[in-house]
């Protein structure tokens, strides 16, 4: 079943699903409830990742291996509105993870956690047991492992028979791991959640909700770790603003004066469409699995 054309927005070559959090959870709920052996990979992008993807082809391929890509950042939502296609809301990795854990708790789903340090992971699992008592923690492994350990970890995940797999590692490690191994892990839904396990463990504080609503969570993070993060956000925010300005200018110019291909400027080529359909089913998952295998083969 082909996805309706209004369910994705192609921004800088990345097909971002026009879904809110409730709709994303509904997709996962239907898939897990239906069972089967299909794997659906959720990915997220923010301004910093979109900037980095431009100069990192391996990361670009890994992100596009996702079946559903969501906007994790108000800057991406605002940019979509400026460029003529409004993404309904941002869906952060941790917000989606917590919403899926609520479903897991109410439905008894099996969950595997991969990522963080051993200490942070232990604290995060304690929080899951406290806050989501109905979720079945079927396995866990810290995120500090070498490439030679990957296949053993994948086998452990597969043997645990999870419904959900959360991968809490930094970028681009989590994207490359999931692009390479998501289909081998046996989980129905895989989701890369970055540093969310540290937040759940109580080791990192999230920005207040008002800051989040204003799109200032990045500034909160800089205030927590100024020496490490100020330069990164200054550079990436500036570059993303320039990318959006270029795309906006290109939309205002006649097509014969643009001098660049449409993908660069966030126009929506049909050949790249992928997302969930409006009724909560995921279109073209078999094709996406084949594409995931192809895109990640260069990193194997």
Secondary structure, 3 states (H helix, E strand, C coil): CCCCHHHEEEECCEEEECCCHHHHHHHHHHHHHHCCCCCEEEEEECHHHHHHHHHCHHHHHHHHCCCEEEECCHHHHHHHHHCCCCCCCCCCHHHHHHHHHHHHHHHCCEEEEEECCHHHHHHHHHHHHHHCCCCEEEEEECCCCCHHHHHHHHHHHHHHCCCEEEEECCCCHHHHHHHHHHHHHCCCEEEECCCHHHHHCCCCCCCCHHHHHCCCHHHHHHHHCHHHHHHHHHHHHHHHHHHHHHHHHHHHCCHHHHCCCHHHHCCCCHHHCCCECCCCCECCHHHHHHHHHHHHHHHC
